Amino acid sequence: MGMALYLLGALVAFVGGIWIVVNAFKKSVLWGLGALFVPFVSLIFAIMNWEQNKKPFLIAIAGVVVMIIGVVMLGGTAAMSGSAGMPS
């Protein structure tokens, strides 16, 4: 179950991120290229153009939250099976 949540969260976060990049390309080619290739430019773009990017940003954040829940569930599964931190 944890892996499924992790993968679902990754997909949702990816969709939100791509949506922001598409919005950046709609603004200008330079914003789009920056959002695609330069770290944190998409975050800066999303904040500077909040009204246009509020929905995709929140979708991406929701995806990250679901990913974290999946990782926590995976860690709990490993701990319950007795294999957490134990070398084989």
Steps between C-alpha positions, in 0.01 A plus 500: 500500500785736581663453160169565324454825694858600424455441126163675495648799683793511258262502204286777650807711588637447149173616341494814719862577416451455126192723517714777652764455228230523231373823659857632502534429127169681442648807669826489300747254356769618743278437802416157360861403438598633840222307673600186312877510548594733790431391858235702689403715200165321478442574871589867449276514194211339689530752784535800269196389297298357788149547360586303187699231687315457827315184393798316341726599792255366758455183293877449499517556877215252554694247295808548717289452815360174361855390414613569857208300638599213270862512619388500863278200432789321327726570799237369737462184294874437512505557877212260558663227294814526711728599213544868577868583538600133524761379254419170338 
